Amino acid sequence: MRIDIVTIFPEAFTPLSISMIGRARERGLLDVRLWNLRDFAPDRHRQVDDAPYGGGAGMVMKPEPFFAAVDAIRRESEPSRIILTSPQGRLLTHALAEQLAAEPHLVLLCGHYEGIDERVCRGLATDEISIGDYVLTGGELAAMVIVDAVARFVPGVVGDPASVRADSFAEGLLDHPHYTRPPEFRGMKVPEVLLSGDHEAIRRWRRAQRLRRTLERRPDLLKREALSPEDRRLLDEADLDLA
């Protein structure tokens, strides 16, 4: 999978060279390319922003550098999606990340300042994506979050594919608690069921814990019609009411 990132701060993407993403790039599973937006500015001062028409605070990013950068990318490969990181965009979810991972080539455009010329949004980007209901100083962090979330679905990036299928949000539920050695630490014990060796009891406990956590922390994720008969029994056994 190829991902091109257009930014005025390419040096901010060092984290994409380490850990799981870095190894995926070394193995050729993920091709991440950085493009400095200033290289495509139309003037010798490499200016990528200007004052907004109509007045107002802040500066607005100009359309010409973004279009020129994407033109350069297209001369190498035609992207399947061009994504603008934006607080006005569609919220990034587990399902959306999985959908994007099926695309062969993504381009991420990183915004800055007060905003981006609307012609980039309307005439260039195919998608606008937000990582949450807050505003960042720039789109670089959002772009890295998108790359990381998407990369987990690329075959071979995560060593055990089963861990991706069991992630929080994979089935609309949060994850269950995890424990490892020692069996007791500072008075806190690992639940006996996890030490029992009874795989069916462990499966049921983990499912019940996922339901409990989701109901307590993110009840908006639980859809009554999506619950299986077993899920309903587990909720009843735990005396949890799905109102």
C-alpha positions in Angstrom: 0.0 0.0 0.0 1.2 3.5 -0.9 0.5 6.6 1.2 1.7 10.1 0.2 1.7 12.8 2.7 1.8 16.5 1.7 2.9 18.8 4.5 4.9 21.9 5.4 6.6 19.9 8.1 7.9 16.6 6.7 10.4 16.4 9.6 7.4 15.9 12.0 6.8 12.3 10.6 9.8 10.7 12.3 7.4 8.4 14.3 6.5 6.7 11.1 10.1 5.3 10.8 10.0 3.4 14.1 8.1 0.5 15.7 5.5 -1.4 13.8 5.0 1.2 11.0 8.8 1.5 10.5 9.2 -2.3 10.2 6.3 -2.5 7.7 8.0 0.2 5.6 11.4 -1.7 5.8 9.6 -4.9 4.6 7.9 -3.1 1.7 4.4 -3.7 3.1 3.8 0.1 3.4 5.3 2.7 1.1 5.0 6.1 2.9 6.3 9.2 0.9 6.6 12.7 2.2 6.2 15.8 0.1 7.1 19.3 1.2 4.3 21.6 0.2 6.7 24.6 0.1 8.5 22.9 -2.9 5.3 23.6 -4.9 4.8 27.2 -3.9 4.5 29.5 -7.0 6.9 32.2 -5.7 10.6 32.3 -4.7 9.6 32.9 -1.1 7.9 29.5 -1.0 4.8 31.1 0.5 1.9 28.6 1.0 -0.6 30.9 2.8 -2.2 34.3 2.4 -4.7 36.6 4.0 -8.4 35.5 3.7 -10.7 37.3 1.3 -13.4 39.1 3.3 -11.0 39.7 6.2 -10.7 37.9 9.5 -8.1 36.5 11.8 -5.3 34.2 10.7 -4.0 33.0 7.3 -5.5 30.6 4.8 -3.5 28.0 2.9 -3.3 28.7 -0.8 -4.8 26.2 -3.4 -1.9 26.3 -5.9 0.7 24.4 -3.9 -1.7 21.6 -3.0 -2.9 21.1 -6.6 0.7 21.2 -7.9 1.9 18.6 -5.3 -0.9 16.2 -6.2 -0.1 16.7 -9.9 3.4 15.6 -9.1 2.2 12.6 -7.2 -0.2 11.7 -10.1 2.8 11.6 -12.5 4.1 8.7 -10.5 0.8 7.0 -9.6 -2.9 7.8 -9.6 -4.2 7.9 -6.0 -7.5 6.2 -5.2 -8.4 8.6 -2.4 -7.1 12.1 -1.6 -7.8 12.9 2.0 -7.8 16.3 3.7 -7.3 16.2 7.5 -10.0 18.6 8.8 -12.1 19.2 11.9 -15.0 19.5 9.6 -14.5 16.0 8.2 -16.0 12.6 8.7 -14.9 11.1 12.0 -12.2 8.4 11.7 -13.6 5.1 12.9 -12.4 1.5 13.0 -14.7 0.7 10.1 -13.4 3.7 8.0 -9.8 2.8 8.7 -10.5 -0.8 7.5 -12.2 0.6 4.4 -9.2 2.9 3.6 -6.8 0.0 4.0 -8.4 -1.7 1.0 -7.3 1.2 -1.2 -4.0 0.8 -3.1 -2.9 4.4 -2.9 -3.9 7.2 -0.5 -2.8 10.9 -0.4 -3.1 12.8 2.9 -3.1 16.6 2.8 -2.1 18.3 6.0 -3.7 21.7 6.8 -2.4 24.5 8.9 -3.2 28.1 10.0 -6.8 29.3 10.0 -7.8 26.8 7.2 -7.4 25.7 3.6 -8.8 27.4 0.5 -12.2 25.8 -0.1 -11.2 25.0 -3.7 -8.8 22.3 -2.3 -11.8 20.8 -0.4 -14.1 20.9 -3.4 -11.9 20.4 -6.3 -9.1 18.2 -5.1 -9.9 16.2 -2.0 -12.1 13.1 -2.3 -12.5 12.9 1.5 -12.2 15.1 4.6 -11.4 13.2 7.8 -11.4 14.3 11.4 -9.8 12.3 14.3 -12.0 14.0 16.9 -14.0 17.0 18.0 -11.1 19.3 18.7 -8.7 21.5 16.8 -5.0 20.8 16.4 -2.2 23.2 15.5 -1.8 21.3 12.2 -2.8 18.3 10.3 0.4 16.3 10.8 -0.7 14.5 14.0 -4.0 13.7 12.4 -2.2 12.3 9.3 0.0 10.1 11.5 -3.1 8.8 13.4 -4.8 7.9 10.1 -1.6 6.1 8.8 -1.3 4.1 12.0 -5.0 3.2 12.1 -5.0 2.2 8.4 -1.7 0.3 8.5 -3.0 -2.2 11.1 -5.3 -3.6 8.5 -2.7 -4.1 5.8 -1.9 -7.8 5.6 1.4 -8.6 7.3 1.8 -5.3 9.2 0.5 -6.8 12.5 2.1 -10.1 13.3 -1.1 -11.9 14.5 -4.1 -10.9 12.4 -6.4 -12.3 15.2 -5.3 -9.4 17.4 -6.7 -6.9 14.8 -10.0 -8.8 14.7 -10.2 -8.7 18.5 -9.4 -5.0 18.9 -11.7 -2.5 20.5 -14.4 -1.3 18.1 -13.9 -4.4 15.8 -17.4 -5.6 16.7 -18.7 -2.3 18.0 -17.4 -3.2 21.5 -14.5 -2.0 23.6 -11.8 -4.5 24.5 -11.8 -6.7 27.5 -9.2 -6.4 30.4 -5.8 -7.9 29.8 -3.5 -9.5 32.4 0.0 -11.1 32.4 2.5 -12.3 35.1 2.7 -12.1 38.1 -0.7 -13.5 39.2 -0.8 -11.0 42.1 0.7 -7.5 42.2 0.3 -5.1 45.1 -2.8 -6.9 46.3 -4.4 -6.9 42.8 -5.1 -10.4 41.6 -5.7 -11.8 38.1 -9.3 -13.1 37.8 -9.4 -16.8 38.6 -11.2 -17.7 35.4 -8.1 -16.6 33.4 -6.0 -19.1 35.4 -8.5 -21.9 35.1 -7.5 -23.3 31.7 -11.2 -23.5 30.8 -11.2 -21.9 27.3 -14.9 -21.7 27.0 -15.2 -20.0 30.4 -12.5 -17.6 29.5 -14.2 -16.8 26.2 -17.5 -16.1 28.0 -15.8 -14.0 30.6 -14.0 -11.9 28.0 -17.2 -11.4 26.0 -19.0 -10.3 29.2 -16.3 -7.9 30.1 -16.4 -6.3 26.6 -20.1 -5.9 27.0 -19.8 -4.4 30.5 -17.1 -2.0 29.5 -18.9 -0.8 26.5 -22.2 -0.3 28.4 -20.4 1.6 31.2 -18.0 3.7 29.1 -19.5 3.9 25.6 -23.2 3.0 25.7 -23.6 4.8 22.4 -21.8 1.9 20.7 -24.2 -0.8 21.9 -27.0 -1.4 19.5 -29.7 -3.6 21.0 -30.6 -5.2 17.6 -26.9 -6.3 17.1 -26.7 -8.3 20.4 -26.8 -12.0 20.1 -28.9 -14.2 22.4 -25.7 -15.1 24.3 -24.8 -11.4 24.7 -28.3 -10.8 26.3 -27.8 -13.7 28.7 -24.3 -12.4 29.7 -25.8 -8.9 30.3 -28.6 -10.5 32.4 -26.1 -12.6 34.4 -24.1 -9.5 35.2 -27.3 -7.7 36.1 -26.6 -5.0 33.5 -29.5 -3.2 32.0 -29.3 -2.1 28.4 -31.9 0.7 28.6 
